[in-house]
Amino acid sequence: LEAVHSTPEPESGIVFQVPVFAPAKYSPELLCDMETMPLSALTNGNFAEGNDLVDYRGQRVPQLSMETILKRIRRNKNVELSRWVVNLGAYDGLCGRGTECFDPANCLVEEQNFNGILVEGNETVALGIHERLRRNAATTRKLLNDVSVVAGAVTPLSVVEMVFDRLPTYEVDLLKVDVDSMPHDELIRALLAAGLRPKVLHTEIGPWFPPPVSFWQIG
């Protein structure tokens, strides 16, 4: 939601860089409203504390953490968590808290011992995830959860098989979609049509092409 452009300083003529935010109306919970940026982070005592609401620049982000969202769903809707996540675009499988590679789905797997289906299109990177999990399994750091790493490009035609071949339940706590050059809405539509029922959906959108506009890069 942030871009950088150069603006001349009125008196000196010096050119400097300032952030440009999309209009707040395009962002839920006014995330792009400059007046809300200094708000303190909301915490969740039932999950591990951390700097999950500080981005890689050290900027406080006024939004609920994924842990807090799930806690509120459990409490307010009186439902049990399945402790399963599906991550389309898991990258290196690491949480990346406090970095530009922060991944809330990976954080649930890594820090909260959620079960997960981690799909990564870069087969070399996916192999790295698998090898790290295998090494951990041979040490005292063995994960207490069921984690499957799926390597390969995901498309609307392949996503159902790639996920459901390894997923033992239709009820998942989080579906995260961050896949380059693929239409996120079509991936989500295919999974929902196949019966997937995520409590939380986390996906990228282009602020200038908001839903229901579908953008698919070809070639």
Disulfide bonds with the S-S distance in Angstrom:
Cys95-Cys107 1.82
